[in-house]
């Protein structure tokens, strides 16, 4: 995967998540999700603030931890989500973004990463969060063939240490799985049960 490709891969994953979120109704917001302890409203609030946080970081304004604090959903969470997704996609399209350093204080105080790597973090999040939303709503989720190999490569590289046991960790400890299906491998590597809620 070339470095320049990560923005397009991310856009595809984010656009797919927008399509899935467009199916959300007010009655769905209290549903449990594959993210332990979060209902769908919590998950959408997290996804929205992450889009805005990464967009701010892409523009050199992400160091303030307050930018990353989830907020209550608006009266129209579907539109709010679409706007947040458009914000991060536009930020990533700016010239020179792959070479910039992103401030990502959620990872650790003072943590910074080059844009190409930071966008990779965001990309894998939205492959998985797209699945989270689909699973919560009982919808099918198909990982586009162009996303499968790069997403699996990133998922394989995510450290699987004790940090995954910490409160607020991005991913739970990995699960064992004999499958060769790329999506199922990504999910189990990142602590999701492909058969959730079972």
Protein Blocks (a to p, Z undefined) as FASTA:
>chain_A
ZZklmmmmmmmmmmmmmmmmmmpcfklmmpccfbehiafklmmmmmmmmmmmmmmmmnop
ampmklmpccdddfblmlmmmmmmmmmmmmmmpghklmpccddfkloghiacdfklmmmm
mmmmmmmmmmmmmmmnopacdddfklmmmmmmmmmmpccbfklmpghiabdcddddfbfb
fklmmmmmnopafkbcZZ
